[in-house]
Structure formats: C-alpha cells, structure tokens
Amino acid sequence: MSASVGDRIRLHANTTDVPDRVGTVVAVLGEDGPPYRVRFDSGEETIVTPGPDATIETGSVSDKLGVAAERAGETASEVADAAREKAGEAAGTAARAVAGIADDVAKRFER
C-alpha cells in the first residue's frame, strides 16, 4: 500500500460501535511507502503503518499542494526561529567582545 503527501487514509474500525479514522498523509517517512505521518480529521497527528483494514484515497492536486505549502511554511518558521536564536547568540558574543575592548581602552585612559 503506497500513499503520497496529500492522500487521504481511512483506517476502518474493527467493530460497529467505533467510527473509522480518516486523515491526510502529511509526510512519507519510509523510502517508498509506510510509515506515514497522518493528521486525522480530529486534529490528532501520529505515525501510521497501515494494515489490511486501511484504504488510501488519492488526494486532489490542490489538497497535495496545500499540505506541501503548509509543511514548507512550518519548516520556514523553524529555520527562522533557529536563525534568530543564532543571531542573538552572535550579537551577545559581539557585544561582549566590544565591551571587553571598551574596558581595555578605558583602562588605558585611566593611566
């Protein structure tokens, strides 16, 4: 069973009193198939290796593009946060270096 990002997956319930779980594949974690990261319609996101009680419905191009754009936005946000953190560390290092030099200059003028 193979799925790609944006496809819909339905995990059929084993009993009649439990509803099927339906979600969207948001990442393919295997080289060419399962496991998949699935965001269920309930909002829960988890890793799934579908069994024989699962069916895959091919997602539309717009669904696939929407999921890809969402993932790209999340990745961009993570990269921006990491860059801000590194910039803050670099600014702190630079500020300490400038303060050290300023202290040295001030000590020379005190003589």
Biopython code that builds the backbone (N, CA, C, O; Angstrom):
import numpy as np
from Bio.PDB.StructureBuilder import StructureBuilder

atoms = [
    (1, "MET", "N", (0.856, -1.172, 0.000)),
    (1, "MET", "CA", (0.000, 0.000, 0.000)),
    (1, "MET", "C", (0.897, 1.229, 0.000)),
    (1, "MET", "O", (1.729, 1.392, 0.893)),
    (2, "SER", "N", (0.736, 2.081, -0.982)),
    (2, "SER", "CA", (1.574, 3.252, -1.128)),
    (2, "SER", "C", (0.716, 4.505, -1.136)),
    (2, "SER", "O", (-0.362, 4.531, -1.730)),
    (3, "ALA", "N", (1.199, 5.530, -0.479)),
    (3, "ALA", "CA", (0.495, 6.807, -0.426)),
    (3, "ALA", "C", (1.523, 7.915, -0.573)),
    (3, "ALA", "O", (2.717, 7.700, -0.365)),
    (4, "SER", "N", (1.056, 9.087, -0.929)),
    (4, "SER", "CA", (1.926, 10.247, -1.002)),
    (4, "SER", "C", (1.295, 11.389, -0.208)),
    (4, "SER", "O", (0.132, 11.321, 0.190)),
    (5, "VAL", "N", (2.075, 12.425, 0.010)),
    (5, "VAL", "CA", (1.590, 13.564, 0.786)),
    (5, "VAL", "C", (0.330, 14.121, 0.126)),
    (5, "VAL", "O", (0.293, 14.321, -1.088)),
    (6, "GLY", "N", (-0.690, 14.366, 0.924)),
    (6, "GLY", "CA", (-1.960, 14.889, 0.435)),
    (6, "GLY", "C", (-3.021, 13.829, 0.217)),
    (6, "GLY", "O", (-4.200, 14.155, 0.076)),
    (7, "ASP", "N", (-2.622, 12.555, 0.186)),
    (7, "ASP", "CA", (-3.607, 11.475, 0.050)),
    (7, "ASP", "C", (-4.392, 11.338, 1.344)),
    (7, "ASP", "O", (-3.911, 11.693, 2.420)),
    (8, "ARG", "N", (-5.592, 10.825, 1.223)),
    (8, "ARG", "CA", (-6.445, 10.583, 2.388)),
    (8, "ARG", "C", (-6.322, 9.110, 2.764)),
    (8, "ARG", "O", (-6.255, 8.243, 1.892)),
    (9, "ILE", "N", (-6.292, 8.835, 4.047)),
    (9, "ILE", "CA", (-6.215, 7.461, 4.534)),
    (9, "ILE", "C", (-7.403, 7.211, 5.458)),
    (9, "ILE", "O", (-7.754, 8.050, 6.289)),
    (10, "ARG", "N", (-8.001, 6.056, 5.296)),
    (10, "ARG", "CA", (-9.140, 5.664, 6.133)),
    (10, "ARG", "C", (-8.761, 4.366, 6.831)),
    (10, "ARG", "O", (-8.500, 3.351, 6.185)),
    (11, "LEU", "N", (-8.736, 4.415, 8.155)),
    (11, "LEU", "CA", (-8.483, 3.219, 8.956)),
    (11, "LEU", "C", (-9.845, 2.694, 9.399)),
    (11, "LEU", "O", (-10.502, 3.285, 10.256)),
    (12, "HIS", "N", (-10.252, 1.596, 8.814)),
    (12, "HIS", "CA", (-11.569, 1.036, 9.096)),
    (12, "HIS", "C", (-11.586, 0.421, 10.492)),
    (12, "HIS", "O", (-10.664, -0.292, 10.887)),
    (13, "ALA", "N", (-12.653, 0.713, 11.224)),
    (13, "ALA", "CA", (-12.805, 0.201, 12.587)),
    (13, "ALA", "C", (-13.102, -1.298, 12.554)),
    (13, "ALA", "O", (-13.680, -1.813, 11.596)),
    (14, "ASN", "N", (-12.698, -1.975, 13.608)),
    (14, "ASN", "CA", (-12.918, -3.423, 13.709)),
    (14, "ASN", "C", (-14.279, -3.771, 14.291)),
    (14, "ASN", "O", (-14.716, -4.920, 14.215)),
    (15, "THR", "N", (-14.953, -2.777, 14.878)),
    (15, "THR", "CA", (-16.281, -3.020, 15.451)),
    (15, "THR", "C", (-17.241, -1.954, 14.938)),
    (15, "THR", "O", (-16.821, -0.899, 14.464)),
    (16, "THR", "N", (-18.523, -2.240, 15.038)),
    (16, "THR", "CA", (-19.523, -1.307, 14.511)),
    (16, "THR", "C", (-19.747, -0.105, 15.407)),
    (16, "THR", "O", (-20.273, 0.911, 14.951)),
    (17, "ASP", "N", (-19.358, -0.195, 16.685)),
    (17, "ASP", "CA", (-19.612, 0.921, 17.590)),
    (17, "ASP", "C", (-18.471, 1.953, 17.595)),
    (17, "ASP", "O", (-18.542, 2.947, 18.318)),
    (18, "VAL", "N", (-17.435, 1.723, 16.802)),
    (18, "VAL", "CA", (-16.309, 2.656, 16.708)),
    (18, "VAL", "C", (-16.245, 3.186, 15.280)),
    (18, "VAL", "O", (-16.244, 2.400, 14.333)),
    (19, "PRO", "N", (-16.192, 4.516, 15.107)),
    (19, "PRO", "CA", (-16.147, 5.054, 13.735)),
    (19, "PRO", "C", (-14.767, 4.857, 13.097)),
    (19, "PRO", "O", (-13.761, 4.695, 13.787)),
    (20, "ASP", "N", (-14.752, 4.877, 11.773)),
    (20, "ASP", "CA", (-13.487, 4.844, 11.042)),
    (20, "ASP", "C", (-12.686, 6.103, 11.379)),
    (20, "ASP", "O", (-13.251, 7.145, 11.711)),
    (21, "ARG", "N", (-11.371, 5.986, 11.289)),
    (21, "ARG", "CA", (-10.491, 7.161, 11.462)),
    (21, "ARG", "C", (-10.041, 7.590, 10.084)),
    (21, "ARG", "O", (-9.524, 6.784, 9.310)),
    (22, "VAL", "N", (-10.237, 8.861, 9.780)),
    (22, "VAL", "CA", (-9.902, 9.390, 8.460)),
    (22, "VAL", "C", (-8.955, 10.565, 8.642)),
    (22, "VAL", "O", (-9.161, 11.422, 9.502)),
    (23, "GLY", "N", (-7.904, 10.591, 7.810)),
    (23, "GLY", "CA", (-6.948, 11.680, 7.910)),
    (23, "GLY", "C", (-6.204, 11.899, 6.608)),
    (23, "GLY", "O", (-6.458, 11.234, 5.603)),
    (24, "THR", "N", (-5.283, 12.843, 6.648)),
    (24, "THR", "CA", (-4.488, 13.218, 5.482)),
    (24, "THR", "C", (-3.033, 12.874, 5.739)),
    (24, "THR", "O", (-2.500, 13.167, 6.809)),
    (25, "VAL", "N", (-2.394, 12.258, 4.766)),
    (25, "VAL", "CA", (-0.966, 11.962, 4.863)),
    (25, "VAL", "C", (-0.226, 13.284, 4.731)),
    (25, "VAL", "O", (-0.367, 13.975, 3.721)),
    (26, "VAL", "N", (0.562, 13.645, 5.743)),
    (26, "VAL", "CA", (1.308, 14.898, 5.708)),
    (26, "VAL", "C", (2.808, 14.666, 5.512)),
    (26, "VAL", "O", (3.548, 15.612, 5.241)),
    (27, "ALA", "N", (3.266, 13.408, 5.647)),
    (27, "ALA", "CA", (4.671, 13.092, 5.382)),
    (27, "ALA", "C", (4.813, 11.595, 5.144)),
    (27, "ALA", "O", (4.167, 10.780, 5.802)),
    (28, "VAL", "N", (5.667, 11.254, 4.196)),
    (28, "VAL", "CA", (6.013, 9.858, 3.939)),
    (28, "VAL", "C", (7.368, 9.633, 4.595)),
    (28, "VAL", "O", (8.362, 10.232, 4.185)),
    (29, "LEU", "N", (7.416, 8.780, 5.605)),
    (29, "LEU", "CA", (8.632, 8.603, 6.391)),
    (29, "LEU", "C", (9.503, 7.463, 5.878)),
    (29, "LEU", "O", (10.701, 7.429, 6.161)),
    (30, "GLY", "N", (8.924, 6.534, 5.132)),
    (30, "GLY", "CA", (9.693, 5.447, 4.548)),
    (30, "GLY", "C", (10.307, 5.894, 3.227)),
    (30, "GLY", "O", (9.955, 6.949, 2.699)),
    (31, "GLU", "N", (11.220, 5.095, 2.697)),
    (31, "GLU", "CA", (11.845, 5.457, 1.425)),
    (31, "GLU", "C", (10.842, 5.453, 0.279)),
    (31, "GLU", "O", (10.886, 6.323, -0.590)),
    (32, "ASP", "N", (9.949, 4.488, 0.274)),
    (32, "ASP", "CA", (8.980, 4.398, -0.811)),
    (32, "ASP", "C", (7.624, 3.919, -0.295)),
    (32, "ASP", "O", (6.937, 3.143, -0.959)),
    (33, "GLY", "N", (7.249, 4.383, 0.885)),
    (33, "GLY", "CA", (5.979, 3.952, 1.454)),
    (33, "GLY", "C", (5.948, 4.120, 2.957)),
    (33, "GLY", "O", (6.609, 5.004, 3.502)),
    (34, "PRO", "N", (5.172, 3.262, 3.641)),
    (34, "PRO", "CA", (4.988, 3.431, 5.080)),
    (34, "PRO", "C", (6.311, 3.393, 5.840)),
    (34, "PRO", "O", (7.293, 2.830, 5.356)),
    (35, "PRO", "N", (6.336, 3.984, 7.010)),
    (35, "PRO", "CA", (5.219, 4.607, 7.723)),
    (35, "PRO", "C", (4.927, 6.017, 7.204)),
    (35, "PRO", "O", (5.731, 6.631, 6.503)),
    (36, "TYR", "N", (3.750, 6.496, 7.579)),
    (36, "TYR", "CA", (3.296, 7.826, 7.183)),
    (36, "TYR", "C", (2.980, 8.637, 8.432)),
    (36, "TYR", "O", (2.545, 8.089, 9.445)),
    (37, "ARG", "N", (3.200, 9.947, 8.352)),
    (37, "ARG", "CA", (2.688, 10.856, 9.386)),
    (37, "ARG", "C", (1.325, 11.303, 8.883)),
    (37, "ARG", "O", (1.196, 11.835, 7.781)),
    (38, "VAL", "N", (0.309, 11.077, 9.711)),
    (38, "VAL", "CA", (-1.070, 11.347, 9.310)),
    (38, "VAL", "C", (-1.695, 12.340, 10.288)),
    (38, "VAL", "O", (-1.586, 12.192, 11.505)),
    (39, "ARG", "N", (-2.348, 13.351, 9.727)),
    (39, "ARG", "CA", (-3.133, 14.274, 10.544)),
    (39, "ARG", "C", (-4.592, 13.891, 10.352)),
    (39, "ARG", "O", (-5.173, 14.074, 9.283)),
    (40, "PHE", "N", (-5.166, 13.350, 11.432)),
    (40, "PHE", "CA", (-6.547, 12.893, 11.369)),
    (40, "PHE", "C", (-7.492, 14.086, 11.420)),
    (40, "PHE", "O", (-7.123, 15.165, 11.884)),
    (41, "ASP", "N", (-8.700, 13.884, 10.946)),
    (41, "ASP", "CA", (-9.702, 14.945, 10.923)),
    (41, "ASP", "C", (-10.010, 15.466, 12.322)),
    (41, "ASP", "O", (-10.502, 16.585, 12.473)),
    (42, "SER", "N", (-9.726, 14.667, 13.344)),
    (42, "SER", "CA", (-9.940, 15.088, 14.734)),
    (42, "SER", "C", (-8.878, 16.088, 15.188)),
    (42, "SER", "O", (-9.013, 16.693, 16.251)),
    (43, "GLY", "N", (-7.815, 16.267, 14.382)),
    (43, "GLY", "CA", (-6.735, 17.183, 14.740)),
    (43, "GLY", "C", (-5.500, 16.461, 15.254)),
    (43, "GLY", "O", (-4.413, 17.038, 15.302)),
    (44, "GLU", "N", (-5.662, 15.207, 15.636)),
    (44, "GLU", "CA", (-4.535, 14.409, 16.132)),
    (44, "GLU", "C", (-3.586, 14.117, 14.981)),
    (44, "GLU", "O", (-4.023, 13.865, 13.858)),
    (45, "GLU", "N", (-2.291, 14.152, 15.258)),
    (45, "GLU", "CA", (-1.287, 13.799, 14.260)),
    (45, "GLU", "C", (-0.416, 12.694, 14.832)),
    (45, "GLU", "O", (0.077, 12.805, 15.954)),
    (46, "THR", "N", (-0.225, 11.622, 14.061)),
    (46, "THR", "CA", (0.537, 10.481, 14.545)),
    (46, "THR", "C", (1.180, 9.743, 13.379)),
    (46, "THR", "O", (0.881, 10.013, 12.216)),
    (47, "ILE", "N", (2.056, 8.819, 13.702)),
    (47, "ILE", "CA", (2.712, 7.997, 12.694)),
    (47, "ILE", "C", (1.909, 6.710, 12.531)),
    (47, "ILE", "O", (1.550, 6.065, 13.515)),
    (48, "VAL", "N", (1.630, 6.342, 11.277)),
    (48, "VAL", "CA", (0.777, 5.197, 10.979)),
    (48, "VAL", "C", (1.478, 4.284, 9.976)),
    (48, "VAL", "O", (2.038, 4.743, 8.981)),
    (49, "THR", "N", (1.437, 3.001, 10.256)),
    (49, "THR", "CA", (1.791, 1.981, 9.276)),
    (49, "THR", "C", (0.500, 1.229, 8.990)),
    (49, "THR", "O", (0.084, 0.382, 9.780)),
    (50, "PRO", "N", (-0.137, 1.536, 7.860)),
    (50, "PRO", "CA", (-1.462, 0.979, 7.610)),
    (50, "PRO", "C", (-1.448, -0.539, 7.453)),
    (50, "PRO", "O", (-0.529, -1.117, 6.872)),
    (51, "GLY", "N", (-2.477, -1.153, 7.978)),
    (51, "GLY", "CA", (-2.649, -2.590, 7.856)),
    (51, "GLY", "C", (-3.707, -2.906, 6.814)),
    (51, "GLY", "O", (-4.068, -2.045, 6.012)),
    (52, "PRO", "N", (-4.205, -4.132, 6.822)),
    (52, "PRO", "CA", (-5.191, -4.538, 5.815)),
    (52, "PRO", "C", (-6.548, -3.859, 5.996)),
    (52, "PRO", "O", (-7.391, -3.914, 5.101)),
    (53, "ASP", "N", (-6.762, -3.225, 7.138)),
    (53, "ASP", "CA", (-8.034, -2.553, 7.390)),
    (53, "ASP", "C", (-7.997, -1.082, 6.968)),
    (53, "ASP", "O", (-8.861, -0.305, 7.374)),
    (54, "ALA", "N", (-7.009, -0.691, 6.159)),
    (54, "ALA", "CA", (-6.868, 0.694, 5.734)),
    (54, "ALA", "C", (-7.054, 0.814, 4.226)),
    (54, "ALA", "O", (-6.741, -0.102, 3.466)),
    (55, "THR", "N", (-7.572, 1.967, 3.816)),
    (55, "THR", "CA", (-7.662, 2.276, 2.395)),
    (55, "THR", "C", (-7.075, 3.660, 2.157)),
    (55, "THR", "O", (-7.142, 4.541, 3.014)),
    (56, "ILE", "N", (-6.500, 3.827, 0.973)),
    (56, "ILE", "CA", (-5.905, 5.101, 0.591)),
    (56, "ILE", "C", (-6.733, 5.689, -0.544)),
    (56, "ILE", "O", (-7.046, 5.005, -1.519)),
    (57, "GLU", "N", (-7.079, 6.948, -0.408)),
    (57, "GLU", "CA", (-7.799, 7.672, -1.454)),
    (57, "GLU", "C", (-6.866, 8.761, -1.958)),
    (57, "GLU", "O", (-6.408, 9.600, -1.183)),
    (58, "THR", "N", (-6.589, 8.750, -3.240)),
    (58, "THR", "CA", (-5.676, 9.729, -3.817)),
    (58, "THR", "C", (-6.235, 11.124, -3.624)),
    (58, "THR", "O", (-7.391, 11.394, -3.949)),
    (59, "GLY", "N", (-5.401, 12.010, -3.090)),
    (59, "GLY", "CA", (-5.815, 13.389, -2.873)),
    (59, "GLY", "C", (-5.770, 14.190, -4.157)),
    (59, "GLY", "O", (-5.068, 13.831, -5.102)),
    (60, "SER", "N", (-6.520, 15.274, -4.185)),
    (60, "SER", "CA", (-6.511, 16.138, -5.364)),
    (60, "SER", "C", (-5.203, 16.923, -5.402)),
    (60, "SER", "O", (-4.490, 17.007, -4.401)),
    (61, "VAL", "N", (-4.901, 17.482, -6.539)),
    (61, "VAL", "CA", (-3.677, 18.273, -6.685)),
    (61, "VAL", "C", (-3.702, 19.450, -5.724)),
    (61, "VAL", "O", (-2.678, 19.775, -5.124)),
    (62, "SER", "N", (-4.849, 20.092, -5.566)),
    (62, "SER", "CA", (-4.924, 21.241, -4.654)),
    (62, "SER", "C", (-4.723, 20.806, -3.205)),
    (62, "SER", "O", (-4.106, 21.531, -2.425)),
    (63, "ASP", "N", (-5.235, 19.636, -2.834)),
    (63, "ASP", "CA", (-5.001, 19.118, -1.482)),
    (63, "ASP", "C", (-3.520, 18.867, -1.262)),
    (63, "ASP", "O", (-2.969, 19.223, -0.220)),
    (64, "LYS", "N", (-2.880, 18.254, -2.242)),
    (64, "LYS", "CA", (-1.458, 17.939, -2.132)),
    (64, "LYS", "C", (-0.629, 19.216, -2.051)),
    (64, "LYS", "O", (0.310, 19.295, -1.258)),
    (65, "LEU", "N", (-0.966, 20.212, -2.863)),
    (65, "LEU", "CA", (-0.240, 21.481, -2.818)),
    (65, "LEU", "C", (-0.462, 22.199, -1.489)),
    (65, "LEU", "O", (0.455, 22.818, -0.951)),
    (66, "GLY", "N", (-1.686, 22.112, -0.964)),
    (66, "GLY", "CA", (-1.981, 22.745, 0.315)),
    (66, "GLY", "C", (-1.166, 22.146, 1.446)),
    (66, "GLY", "O", (-0.619, 22.875, 2.274)),
    (67, "VAL", "N", (-1.080, 20.823, 1.487)),
    (67, "VAL", "CA", (-0.300, 20.154, 2.527)),
    (67, "VAL", "C", (1.181, 20.489, 2.371)),
    (67, "VAL", "O", (1.867, 20.762, 3.356)),
    (68, "ALA", "N", (1.673, 20.468, 1.130)),
    (68, "ALA", "CA", (3.083, 20.785, 0.888)),
    (68, "ALA", "C", (3.392, 22.225, 1.295)),
    (68, "ALA", "O", (4.437, 22.490, 1.890)),
    (69, "ALA", "N", (2.494, 23.149, 0.979)),
    (69, "ALA", "CA", (2.703, 24.552, 1.351)),
    (69, "ALA", "C", (2.680, 24.725, 2.869)),
    (69, "ALA", "O", (3.458, 25.502, 3.423)),
    (70, "GLU", "N", (1.797, 24.007, 3.527)),
    (70, "GLU", "CA", (1.727, 24.075, 4.990)),
    (70, "GLU", "C", (3.029, 23.579, 5.614)),
    (70, "GLU", "O", (3.570, 24.212, 6.521)),
    (71, "ARG", "N", (3.527, 22.445, 5.126)),
    (71, "ARG", "CA", (4.789, 21.888, 5.624)),
    (71, "ARG", "C", (5.951, 22.840, 5.346)),
    (71, "ARG", "O", (6.823, 23.024, 6.194)),
    (72, "ALA", "N", (5.960, 23.440, 4.162)),
    (72, "ALA", "CA", (7.025, 24.387, 3.817)),
    (72, "ALA", "C", (6.981, 25.594, 4.748)),
    (72, "ALA", "O", (8.023, 26.096, 5.170)),
    (73, "GLY", "N", (5.784, 26.052, 5.063)),
    (73, "GLY", "CA", (5.646, 27.177, 5.997)),
    (73, "GLY", "C", (6.140, 26.824, 7.386)),
    (73, "GLY", "O", (6.795, 27.636, 8.039)),
    (74, "GLU", "N", (5.828, 25.603, 7.849)),
    (74, "GLU", "CA", (6.297, 25.163, 9.164)),
    (74, "GLU", "C", (7.820, 25.069, 9.187)),
    (74, "GLU", "O", (8.459, 25.475, 10.157)),
    (75, "THR", "N", (8.396, 24.529, 8.114)),
    (75, "THR", "CA", (9.853, 24.405, 8.036)),
    (75, "THR", "C", (10.496, 25.783, 7.995)),
    (75, "THR", "O", (11.504, 26.012, 8.664)),
    (76, "ALA", "N", (9.931, 26.702, 7.222)),
    (76, "ALA", "CA", (10.465, 28.056, 7.150)),
    (76, "ALA", "C", (10.416, 28.733, 8.517)),
    (76, "ALA", "O", (11.345, 29.447, 8.893)),
    (77, "SER", "N", (9.343, 28.511, 9.253)),
    (77, "SER", "CA", (9.217, 29.086, 10.586)),
    (77, "SER", "C", (10.279, 28.520, 11.533)),
    (77, "SER", "O", (10.870, 29.255, 12.325)),
    (78, "GLU", "N", (10.514, 27.205, 11.444)),
    (78, "GLU", "CA", (11.542, 26.583, 12.280)),
    (78, "GLU", "C", (12.928, 27.124, 11.944)),
    (78, "GLU", "O", (13.727, 27.389, 12.842)),
    (79, "VAL", "N", (13.215, 27.287, 10.658)),
    (79, "VAL", "CA", (14.511, 27.820, 10.229)),
    (79, "VAL", "C", (14.668, 29.258, 10.701)),
    (79, "VAL", "O", (15.738, 29.645, 11.172)),
    (80, "ALA", "N", (13.613, 30.049, 10.577)),
    (80, "ALA", "CA", (13.670, 31.449, 11.027)),
    (80, "ALA", "C", (13.910, 31.527, 12.530)),
    (80, "ALA", "O", (14.693, 32.360, 12.986)),
    (81, "ASP", "N", (13.250, 30.674, 13.302)),
    (81, "ASP", "CA", (13.462, 30.661, 14.750)),
    (81, "ASP", "C", (14.904, 30.302, 15.095)),
    (81, "ASP", "O", (15.511, 30.920, 15.969)),
    (82, "ALA", "N", (15.450, 29.298, 14.404)),
    (82, "ALA", "CA", (16.834, 28.901, 14.648)),
    (82, "ALA", "C", (17.783, 30.021, 14.259)),
    (82, "ALA", "O", (18.766, 30.268, 14.958)),
    (83, "ALA", "N", (17.504, 30.702, 13.152)),
    (83, "ALA", "CA", (18.354, 31.808, 12.716)),
    (83, "ALA", "C", (18.305, 32.960, 13.717)),
    (83, "ALA", "O", (19.330, 33.580, 14.003)),
    (84, "ARG", "N", (17.121, 33.246, 14.246)),
    (84, "ARG", "CA", (17.008, 34.308, 15.265)),
    (84, "ARG", "C", (17.811, 33.954, 16.504)),
    (84, "ARG", "O", (18.491, 34.801, 17.083)),
    (85, "GLU", "N", (17.723, 32.689, 16.906)),
    (85, "GLU", "CA", (18.471, 32.249, 18.085)),
    (85, "GLU", "C", (19.977, 32.395, 17.852)),
    (85, "GLU", "O", (20.694, 32.913, 18.708)),
    (86, "LYS", "N", (20.445, 31.939, 16.700)),
    (86, "LYS", "CA", (21.874, 32.049, 16.378)),
    (86, "LYS", "C", (22.296, 33.512, 16.276)),
    (86, "LYS", "O", (23.387, 33.873, 16.719)),
    (87, "ALA", "N", (21.452, 34.349, 15.702)),
    (87, "ALA", "CA", (21.771, 35.775, 15.593)),
    (87, "ALA", "C", (21.867, 36.403, 16.976)),
    (87, "ALA", "O", (22.742, 37.230, 17.233)),
    (88, "GLY", "N", (20.966, 36.008, 17.860)),
    (88, "GLY", "CA", (21.017, 36.514, 19.233)),
    (88, "GLY", "C", (22.294, 36.094, 19.933)),
    (88, "GLY", "O", (22.904, 36.886, 20.651)),
    (89, "GLU", "N", (22.704, 34.841, 19.724)),
    (89, "GLU", "CA", (23.957, 34.365, 20.321)),
    (89, "GLU", "C", (25.143, 35.132, 19.749)),
    (89, "GLU", "O", (26.051, 35.514, 20.487)),
    (90, "ALA", "N", (25.139, 35.359, 18.433)),
    (90, "ALA", "CA", (26.234, 36.072, 17.793)),
    (90, "ALA", "C", (26.270, 37.523, 18.264)),
    (90, "ALA", "O", (27.342, 38.083, 18.492)),
    (91, "ALA", "N", (25.088, 38.130, 18.407)),
    (91, "ALA", "CA", (25.035, 39.514, 18.888)),
    (91, "ALA", "C", (25.566, 39.599, 20.311)),
    (91, "ALA", "O", (26.273, 40.545, 20.662)),
    (92, "GLY", "N", (25.224, 38.611, 21.128)),
    (92, "GLY", "CA", (25.732, 38.593, 22.504)),
    (92, "GLY", "C", (27.237, 38.448, 22.536)),
    (92, "GLY", "O", (27.910, 39.109, 23.327)),
    (93, "THR", "N", (27.772, 37.589, 21.683)),
    (93, "THR", "CA", (29.219, 37.400, 21.604)),
    (93, "THR", "C", (29.885, 38.683, 21.138)),
    (93, "THR", "O", (30.899, 39.101, 21.699)),
    (94, "ALA", "N", (29.317, 39.312, 20.113)),
    (94, "ALA", "CA", (29.882, 40.562, 19.599)),
    (94, "ALA", "C", (29.807, 41.662, 20.663)),
    (94, "ALA", "O", (30.757, 42.428, 20.826)),
    (95, "ALA", "N", (28.707, 41.744, 21.372)),
    (95, "ALA", "CA", (28.555, 42.763, 22.415)),
    (95, "ALA", "C", (29.575, 42.560, 23.528)),
    (95, "ALA", "O", (30.132, 43.527, 24.047)),
    (96, "ARG", "N", (29.822, 41.297, 23.898)),
    (96, "ARG", "CA", (30.830, 41.034, 24.932)),
    (96, "ARG", "C", (32.221, 41.414, 24.449)),
    (96, "ARG", "O", (33.026, 41.944, 25.215)),
    (97, "ALA", "N", (32.504, 41.143, 23.173)),
    (97, "ALA", "CA", (33.811, 41.491, 22.623)),
    (97, "ALA", "C", (33.997, 43.005, 22.607)),
    (97, "ALA", "O", (35.057, 43.504, 22.985)),
    (98, "VAL", "N", (32.977, 43.733, 22.173)),
    (98, "VAL", "CA", (33.053, 45.198, 22.140)),
    (98, "VAL", "C", (33.191, 45.745, 23.557)),
    (98, "VAL", "O", (33.962, 46.675, 23.789)),
    (99, "ALA", "N", (32.452, 45.175, 24.501)),
    (99, "ALA", "CA", (32.556, 45.636, 25.892)),
    (99, "ALA", "C", (33.951, 45.390, 26.432)),
    (99, "ALA", "O", (34.493, 46.220, 27.162)),
    (100, "GLY", "N", (34.536, 44.251, 26.077)),
    (100, "GLY", "CA", (35.911, 43.956, 26.523)),
    (100, "GLY", "C", (36.904, 44.944, 25.957)),
    (100, "GLY", "O", (37.792, 45.413, 26.669)),
    (101, "ILE", "N", (36.765, 45.264, 24.689)),
    (101, "ILE", "CA", (37.656, 46.246, 24.064)),
    (101, "ILE", "C", (37.455, 47.618, 24.693)),
    (101, "ILE", "O", (38.424, 48.328, 24.959)),
    (102, "ALA", "N", (36.216, 47.987, 24.928)),
    (102, "ALA", "CA", (35.931, 49.286, 25.554)),
    (102, "ALA", "C", (36.545, 49.354, 26.945)),
    (102, "ALA", "O", (37.069, 50.397, 27.334)),
    (103, "ASP", "N", (36.491, 48.263, 27.698)),
    (103, "ASP", "CA", (37.122, 48.235, 29.022)),
    (103, "ASP", "C", (38.630, 48.433, 28.906)),
    (103, "ASP", "O", (39.227, 49.178, 29.683)),
    (104, "ASP", "N", (39.250, 47.753, 27.917)),
    (104, "ASP", "CA", (40.692, 47.904, 27.712)),
    (104, "ASP", "C", (41.054, 49.347, 27.377)),
    (104, "ASP", "O", (42.024, 49.890, 27.906)),
    (105, "VAL", "N", (40.266, 49.966, 26.494)),
    (105, "VAL", "CA", (40.528, 51.357, 26.114)),
    (105, "VAL", "C", (40.349, 52.273, 27.323)),
    (105, "VAL", "O", (41.152, 53.179, 27.547)),
    (106, "ALA", "N", (39.287, 52.033, 28.105)),
    (106, "ALA", "CA", (39.046, 52.865, 29.279)),
    (106, "ALA", "C", (40.183, 52.735, 30.279)),
    (106, "ALA", "O", (40.574, 53.731, 30.888)),
    (107, "LYS", "N", (40.722, 51.544, 30.466)),
    (107, "LYS", "CA", (41.833, 51.335, 31.394)),
    (107, "LYS", "C", (43.079, 52.063, 30.917)),
    (107, "LYS", "O", (43.837, 52.578, 31.740)),
    (108, "ARG", "N", (43.311, 52.121, 29.608)),
    (108, "ARG", "CA", (44.482, 52.826, 29.082)),
    (108, "ARG", "C", (44.382, 54.319, 29.335)),
    (108, "ARG", "O", (45.391, 54.977, 29.590)),
    (109, "PHE", "N", (43.169, 54.858, 29.267)),
    (109, "PHE", "CA", (42.993, 56.296, 29.513)),
    (109, "PHE", "C", (43.088, 56.628, 30.985)),
    (109, "PHE", "O", (43.332, 57.784, 31.332)),
    (110, "GLU", "N", (42.903, 55.660, 31.860)),
    (110, "GLU", "CA", (42.983, 55.883, 33.299)),
    (110, "GLU", "C", (44.425, 56.073, 33.735)),
    (110, "GLU", "O", (44.663, 56.663, 34.789)),
    (111, "ARG", "N", (45.376, 55.606, 32.982)),
    (111, "ARG", "CA", (46.802, 55.684, 33.352)),
    (111, "ARG", "C", (47.319, 57.052, 33.291)),
    (111, "ARG", "O", (48.495, 57.281, 33.572)),
]
sb = StructureBuilder()
sb.init_structure("model")
sb.init_model(0)
sb.init_chain("A")
sb.init_seg("    ")
for serial, (resi, resn, name, xyz) in enumerate(atoms, 1):
    if name == "N":
        sb.init_residue(resn, " ", resi, " ")
    sb.init_atom(name, np.array(xyz, "f"), 0.0, 1.0, " ", f" {name:<3s}", serial, name[0])
structure = sb.get_structure()
